[in-house]
Amino acid sequence: MISTATDLQHFAARVHAAPWVAVDTEADSLHAYPEKLCLIQVAIPGEEQLVDPLADLHLEPLWEAFDRHELILHAADYDLHLMYAGHRFQPASIFDTMWAARLLGEPKFGLNDVLSKYLGLTLEKGSQKANWGRRPLTDKMVEYALNDVRHLNPLVELLRTRLTELGRLEWHRQICRKIIEVAVRPDAPDPDQVWRIKGFDKLSEPALAVLRAVWHWRERDALRTGRPPFFILKHEALSQIAEQAASGGLRAVRLPPYLTPKRRQGVLDAVREGLAVPQDQWPKHHRVFTRRMTRKELDYSDELRDLRDRRAAELAMDPTIIAAKGTLLALARPDSGEWDRLLPWQREILEPGRRSVV
């Protein structure tokens, strides 16, 4: 594993000069909080390496070497999110083998499925839930990690050829550009929404005040200890505590027995904080007002669905790649602006069905 500045500098030079580069990443979202990039797998002709982002390294030489390449990845969105969120790296271009397979109509598009179909290979997939923050990595983890990049280039050659034959290579380029665009969008959660976990809409307003306070305590404790929030208190437990406190006060709260004394005290303090919120400051249930679609709009959506399904059958691909159900409904509404959000190839397929709805 590359964990020194000297080794990284030398490897980055080889990456820079390579004709192609395949990349994958591993994170530790199941074992640490917040999640962080724990491993970068890189394959170039004749060489596969693991780069350790957890070592005391400046990764700029690697990012600069990546810049001149179309990076090969499989299901790139999460990998690009990790590299951008932690290191502000944004690739110039990518080739996503998962999306290539989907555009070719493959019903199964996991890496193992695609490698089996096109290269006759089956990989050992036993370390998906491993703790990638541990050091040293086991031999099994190393093999698993390298397998995710070592076969990508020969796969790309086959997929690119087939996309070109079918006239879908430009479609793939548009999707890859969109993946990069989405990965680097600012991720700023709404502070009035982030604590509204599943089931919040069934709680009373005073219970919402408690839920909000306990959720924020859990978030602080997760950041303090580096443990994922669900390891500290599950969502269901937060809702139960909020409901108990709102209906019976602090004495009615029943905490899970596994909590440490410090955490028990932290939860109880948060409950007190929530119960002390004045009524005029209780969180409100948000009512979402949406205009009901007219009969003409619904009929138009059905027409677009029929057009989509016919074209998908002709192209032998999943129709939802062209447009999902929600997209079709939005396209049928003249005030949605959804047509402008389609990729050019999607718009071209659906354009024959475009019309005004009055």
Backbone torsions as a table, in degrees:
resi	resn	phi	psi	omega
1	MET	NA	138.3	179.8
2	ILE	-82.4	116.7	-176.6
3	SER	-137.8	8.7	177.6
4	THR	-122.4	154.7	-178.4
5	ALA	-63.5	-36.9	-179.4
6	THR	-65.6	-48.2	179.5
7	ASP	-62.3	-39.3	180.0
8	LEU	-65.1	-41.3	179.9
9	GLN	-61.0	-44.7	-179.9
10	HIS	-65.8	-42.9	-179.6
11	PHE	-67.3	-39.9	179.3
12	ALA	-60.1	-36.3	177.4
13	ALA	-64.2	-39.5	178.5
14	ARG	-68.9	-37.8	176.5
15	VAL	-63.0	-42.7	-179.1
16	HIS	-58.4	-39.6	-175.7
17	ALA	-85.7	-9.5	-174.0
18	ALA	-72.0	148.0	177.8
19	PRO	-74.4	-22.7	177.5
20	TRP	-150.4	157.0	-178.8
21	VAL	-141.4	126.3	174.7
22	ALA	-109.0	139.5	-172.0
23	VAL	-136.4	145.9	169.9
24	ASP	-147.9	167.0	178.9
25	THR	-138.4	162.2	171.4
26	GLU	-131.9	141.9	177.6
27	ALA	-124.6	177.4	-178.2
28	ASP	-126.8	45.5	-176.2
29	SER	-64.4	-19.9	178.0
30	LEU	-84.3	-12.4	-172.7
31	HIS	-125.9	-9.3	-177.5
32	ALA	-144.8	161.5	178.9
33	TYR	-146.8	131.9	-7.4
34	PRO	-70.0	163.9	179.8
35	GLU	-62.0	151.5	178.4
36	LYS	-145.1	156.7	177.7
37	LEU	-70.3	120.9	-176.0
38	CYS	-107.8	-22.5	-174.4
39	LEU	-156.3	140.4	172.9
40	ILE	-121.9	119.8	176.8
41	GLN	-98.3	132.1	-177.0
42	VAL	-134.0	131.3	173.6
43	ALA	-121.3	134.3	171.7
44	ILE	-132.0	170.7	-177.9
45	PRO	-53.8	121.6	176.6
46	GLY	77.9	7.0	-175.7
47	GLU	-154.8	138.2	172.7
48	GLU	-130.6	133.5	-176.2
49	GLN	-137.0	153.0	170.0
50	LEU	-108.0	129.1	177.3
51	VAL	-108.0	133.6	-174.3
52	ASP	-98.3	100.2	178.0
53	PRO	-69.9	-14.0	-179.2
54	LEU	-85.0	-11.5	174.9
55	ALA	-75.5	166.5	-179.1
56	ASP	-79.6	75.2	-174.2
57	LEU	-125.2	145.7	165.2
58	HIS	-96.0	118.7	-172.2
59	LEU	-88.4	5.5	-177.4
60	GLU	-54.9	-38.9	178.4
61	PRO	-58.9	-36.6	178.9
62	LEU	-70.3	-45.1	179.4
63	TRP	-60.7	-41.5	179.3
64	GLU	-64.7	-36.7	177.6
65	ALA	-68.1	-36.4	177.5
66	PHE	-64.9	-31.6	-170.2
67	ASP	-56.1	-33.2	-174.0
68	ARG	-87.5	4.1	-174.1
69	HIS	-116.4	155.3	161.9
70	GLU	-85.7	105.8	-175.8
71	LEU	-73.7	137.2	177.2
72	ILE	-95.3	123.2	177.6
73	LEU	-140.2	161.0	172.7
74	HIS	-115.5	122.7	-175.9
75	ALA	55.3	68.9	-165.7
76	ALA	-76.8	-17.2	-168.2
77	ASP	-57.9	-46.5	-177.6
78	TYR	-69.8	-39.5	178.5
79	ASP	-61.1	-45.2	-179.8
80	LEU	-66.3	-36.8	176.3
81	HIS	-60.6	-44.8	179.8
82	LEU	-62.4	-45.4	-176.6
83	MET	-69.3	-32.9	179.2
84	TYR	-78.7	-44.6	-177.2
85	ALA	-62.5	-40.0	-176.3
86	GLY	-91.5	-25.5	-171.6
87	HIS	-136.4	2.3	179.6
88	ARG	55.6	34.3	175.2
89	PHE	-92.4	129.6	177.4
90	GLN	-126.7	117.0	-178.5
91	PRO	-70.9	154.5	176.1
92	ALA	-72.0	-40.8	178.3
93	SER	-158.4	159.0	179.7
94	ILE	-138.9	162.3	167.3
95	PHE	-124.7	110.2	-177.5
96	ASP	-94.4	112.5	-176.3
97	THR	-70.4	-27.6	177.6
98	MET	-65.3	-45.7	-179.0
99	TRP	-70.6	-29.9	174.0
100	ALA	-62.0	-45.2	179.5
101	ALA	-62.8	-40.7	179.5
102	ARG	-64.4	-41.8	178.8
103	LEU	-67.3	-22.8	176.7
104	LEU	-86.1	2.5	175.1
105	GLY	87.1	14.2	179.7
106	GLU	-70.2	124.6	-179.4
107	PRO	-73.6	-25.2	175.8
108	LYS	-117.1	123.4	-171.1
109	PHE	-131.6	17.6	168.1
110	GLY	-64.3	159.2	-176.4
111	LEU	-57.8	-44.2	179.9
112	ASN	-62.2	-40.4	180.0
113	ASP	-62.7	-44.6	-176.2
114	VAL	-71.2	-40.2	177.7
115	LEU	-63.8	-38.6	179.1
116	SER	-64.5	-43.0	-177.4
117	LYS	-67.8	-44.5	-170.5
118	TYR	-99.0	-26.3	-177.6
119	LEU	-121.1	-4.1	-179.9
120	GLY	68.5	28.7	-177.2
121	LEU	-110.5	147.4	173.4
122	THR	-128.9	121.6	-176.7
123	LEU	-95.4	151.8	172.3
124	GLU	-78.0	122.9	-176.0
125	LYS	-120.6	65.5	-175.5
126	GLY	-108.1	5.0	-173.7
127	SER	-123.7	24.3	-177.4
128	GLN	-58.2	-36.3	-176.0
129	LYS	-103.3	20.4	179.9
130	ALA	-69.0	159.7	175.9
131	ASN	-86.2	97.4	-175.6
132	TRP	-76.7	-4.4	174.7
133	GLY	-86.0	-7.4	-179.3
134	ARG	-76.3	151.6	174.0
135	ARG	-141.3	135.4	0.5
136	PRO	-79.7	160.3	173.8
137	LEU	-72.5	148.4	174.9
138	THR	-75.3	162.6	177.4
139	ASP	-59.3	-37.2	-179.8
140	LYS	-65.3	-39.7	179.1
141	MET	-67.1	-39.8	178.6
142	VAL	-61.7	-46.0	-179.2
143	GLU	-63.5	-43.6	178.0
144	TYR	-59.0	-46.6	-176.7
145	ALA	-64.8	-44.3	-178.5
146	LEU	-69.4	-31.4	178.3
147	ASN	-60.1	-26.1	-177.5
148	ASP	-73.5	-11.1	179.4
149	VAL	-124.7	-20.8	-168.2
150	ARG	-69.9	-19.0	-178.0
151	HIS	-111.3	5.6	-172.8
152	LEU	-69.8	-39.0	-176.9
153	ASN	-64.9	-48.8	176.2
154	PRO	-61.1	-30.4	176.5
155	LEU	-66.1	-42.5	-179.3
156	VAL	-59.4	-41.8	-177.7
157	GLU	-59.5	-41.6	179.2
158	LEU	-69.1	-44.0	-177.9
159	LEU	-67.5	-41.9	-179.4
160	ARG	-62.8	-41.4	178.3
161	THR	-60.6	-45.2	-178.4
162	ARG	-67.5	-40.2	177.0
163	LEU	-60.9	-40.5	179.0
164	THR	-64.5	-43.5	179.9
165	GLU	-59.7	-36.8	-177.4
166	LEU	-89.8	-1.1	-179.2
167	GLY	72.3	29.0	-176.0
168	ARG	-116.1	9.6	-178.5
169	LEU	-65.6	-39.4	178.2
170	GLU	-67.1	-34.9	174.9
171	TRP	-58.2	-44.4	-179.9
172	HIS	-63.3	-41.1	178.9
173	ARG	-61.3	-40.4	179.5
174	GLN	-63.5	-42.3	178.8
175	ILE	-63.5	-43.1	-178.7
176	CYS	-64.7	-39.1	176.6
177	ARG	-63.7	-37.4	178.9
178	LYS	-66.9	-38.5	178.4
179	ILE	-59.9	-44.0	178.7
180	ILE	-63.4	-45.1	-179.1
181	GLU	-58.3	-44.8	-178.7
182	VAL	-68.9	-37.5	-176.2
183	ALA	-64.1	-27.8	-175.7
184	VAL	-103.4	9.6	175.5
185	ARG	-69.5	144.1	177.0
186	PRO	-59.1	138.6	-178.5
187	ASP	-112.7	85.9	-177.8
188	ALA	-118.3	98.4	-177.7
189	PRO	-66.8	148.1	177.3
190	ASP	-70.8	119.8	-177.5
191	PRO	-61.9	-21.8	178.5
192	ASP	-90.4	-1.3	-179.8
193	GLN	-115.5	-28.3	-168.0
194	VAL	-62.5	-29.3	-178.8
195	TRP	-89.8	-5.0	-177.4
196	ARG	-81.8	81.3	-176.0
197	ILE	-77.9	172.6	-179.9
198	LYS	-54.4	130.0	179.4
199	GLY	93.7	-3.0	-177.5
200	PHE	-61.8	-30.6	-175.9
201	ASP	-68.4	-11.8	179.0
202	LYS	-93.2	-4.5	-177.5
203	LEU	-92.3	153.3	175.2
204	SER	-73.7	167.4	179.7
205	GLU	-62.9	-42.7	175.7
206	PRO	-63.1	-33.4	176.5
207	ALA	-67.7	-34.2	176.8
208	LEU	-62.8	-36.7	178.3
209	ALA	-63.4	-39.7	177.6
210	VAL	-69.4	-44.3	179.5
211	LEU	-56.6	-44.8	-179.8
212	ARG	-61.1	-44.1	-178.2
213	ALA	-66.3	-42.9	-178.8
214	VAL	-70.2	-37.2	177.4
215	TRP	-60.4	-45.6	-179.4
216	HIS	-66.0	-35.6	174.4
217	TRP	-61.2	-46.0	-179.2
218	ARG	-60.9	-39.8	179.4
219	GLU	-63.3	-44.4	178.3
220	ARG	-62.9	-41.6	-179.3
221	ASP	-67.6	-36.7	177.5
222	ALA	-63.2	-43.5	179.1
223	LEU	-68.2	-36.3	179.8
224	ARG	-65.3	-40.8	-174.0
225	THR	-99.3	-11.4	-178.2
226	GLY	72.7	22.3	179.8
227	ARG	-108.1	141.8	177.4
228	PRO	-57.4	142.0	-176.0
229	PRO	-54.8	-37.7	-176.9
230	PHE	-69.0	-16.7	174.2
231	PHE	-73.5	-25.4	-176.6
232	ILE	-86.6	-53.6	174.9
233	LEU	-149.6	127.8	178.5
234	LYS	-71.7	159.0	179.6
235	HIS	-54.3	-43.1	-177.6
236	GLU	-60.6	-37.3	179.9
237	ALA	-65.8	-38.7	178.0
238	LEU	-60.9	-45.4	-179.2
239	SER	-64.2	-41.5	179.4
240	GLN	-63.5	-43.8	179.1
241	ILE	-61.6	-43.8	-179.6
242	ALA	-62.7	-43.2	-179.4
243	GLU	-66.7	-43.5	179.1
244	GLN	-61.6	-44.7	-177.4
245	ALA	-65.6	-41.0	-177.8
246	ALA	-68.1	-31.5	-177.1
247	SER	-91.4	-30.7	-174.9
248	GLY	-130.7	5.7	179.7
249	GLY	79.6	-174.9	-175.1
250	LEU	-59.4	-35.9	-177.3
251	ARG	-67.6	-21.4	-178.2
252	ALA	-83.3	-8.7	-175.7
253	VAL	-75.2	129.3	177.5
254	ARG	-115.1	112.7	-176.6
255	LEU	-93.9	148.7	176.8
256	PRO	-58.6	139.4	-175.5
257	PRO	-67.6	-18.2	-176.1
258	TYR	-79.9	-9.1	-179.3
259	LEU	-66.7	138.7	175.5
260	THR	-70.5	160.4	178.1
261	PRO	-54.8	-39.5	-179.9
262	LYS	-64.3	-42.0	179.7
263	ARG	-71.1	-37.4	176.6
264	ARG	-58.6	-43.6	179.8
265	GLN	-66.3	-37.9	178.5
266	GLY	-62.8	-42.7	178.3
267	VAL	-64.2	-46.2	-178.7
268	LEU	-63.2	-39.0	176.5
269	ASP	-63.3	-39.2	178.8
270	ALA	-66.7	-38.1	177.3
271	VAL	-62.5	-44.9	178.0
272	ARG	-58.7	-42.0	179.5
273	GLU	-61.5	-43.4	179.8
274	GLY	-66.4	-40.1	179.9
275	LEU	-67.6	-25.3	-177.6
276	ALA	-83.6	-4.1	-179.5
277	VAL	-66.5	126.8	178.9
278	PRO	-61.4	152.2	-175.5
279	GLN	-58.1	-37.0	-178.1
280	ASP	-72.9	-5.0	177.7
281	GLN	-113.4	7.9	175.8
282	TRP	-62.0	141.9	174.5
283	PRO	-61.5	145.9	-178.8
284	LYS	-103.4	151.2	170.8
285	HIS	-75.9	124.9	-179.7
286	HIS	-78.9	127.1	174.1
287	ARG	-97.7	123.7	179.7
288	VAL	-95.6	116.7	-179.5
289	PHE	-101.2	117.1	177.3
290	THR	-125.6	142.4	178.5
291	ARG	-71.4	130.1	177.5
292	ARG	-66.9	138.7	179.1
293	MET	-71.4	142.3	178.4
294	THR	-76.4	166.1	178.4
295	ARG	-61.8	-38.3	179.1
296	LYS	-64.0	-39.1	179.8
297	GLU	-67.5	-41.5	178.1
298	LEU	-64.2	-40.9	177.6
299	ASP	-64.0	-38.8	178.8
300	TYR	-64.8	-39.3	176.7
301	SER	-61.2	-40.3	177.5
302	ASP	-64.3	-37.9	177.5
303	GLU	-63.4	-43.7	178.6
304	LEU	-64.2	-37.6	177.6
305	ARG	-63.3	-42.7	179.1
306	ASP	-62.8	-42.3	177.4
307	LEU	-62.7	-45.9	178.7
308	ARG	-58.2	-46.2	-176.6
309	ASP	-66.3	-38.1	177.7
310	ARG	-63.8	-45.8	-178.5
311	ARG	-68.1	-37.1	178.0
312	ALA	-63.8	-39.4	178.0
313	ALA	-64.7	-40.5	177.9
314	GLU	-64.7	-35.8	-178.3
315	LEU	-87.1	-8.1	-177.6
316	ALA	55.5	52.1	177.7
317	MET	-139.3	163.1	177.8
318	ASP	-61.5	122.8	-177.5
319	PRO	-61.6	-27.2	-177.7
320	THR	-69.0	-16.3	174.5
321	ILE	-68.0	-33.4	178.0
322	ILE	-73.7	-48.4	177.6
323	ALA	-166.4	128.7	176.6
324	ALA	-77.0	169.4	-177.3
325	LYS	-57.1	-45.6	-179.5
326	GLY	-62.6	-35.1	177.9
327	THR	-65.9	-42.7	178.7
328	LEU	-60.6	-42.7	179.0
329	LEU	-62.8	-41.4	179.6
330	ALA	-67.8	-37.2	178.9
331	LEU	-62.3	-29.4	-177.7
332	ALA	-78.4	-9.4	-179.8
333	ARG	-100.0	122.5	-175.9
334	PRO	-66.1	-17.3	-176.2
335	ASP	-99.0	8.4	-172.5
336	SER	-89.2	-26.8	-175.5
337	GLY	71.0	14.6	-174.3
338	GLU	-69.5	-29.2	179.6
339	TRP	-59.5	-36.9	-179.0
340	ASP	-71.9	-19.2	-179.1
341	ARG	-89.0	-11.0	176.5
342	LEU	-67.8	149.2	170.2
343	LEU	-69.3	152.0	-177.0
344	PRO	-52.7	-39.7	-178.1
345	TRP	-70.0	-33.4	177.2
346	GLN	-68.7	-42.4	179.3
347	ARG	-62.9	-39.3	180.0
348	GLU	-61.8	-38.7	180.0
349	ILE	-68.3	-39.5	-174.7
350	LEU	-91.4	-13.9	-174.9
351	GLU	-55.1	-37.6	178.9
352	PRO	-58.2	-22.8	179.5
353	GLY	-95.2	3.4	-175.8
354	ARG	-77.2	133.9	177.1
355	ARG	-159.0	169.5	178.8
356	SER	-83.6	144.5	175.2
357	VAL	-119.4	124.1	-178.7
358	VAL	-109.0	NA	NA
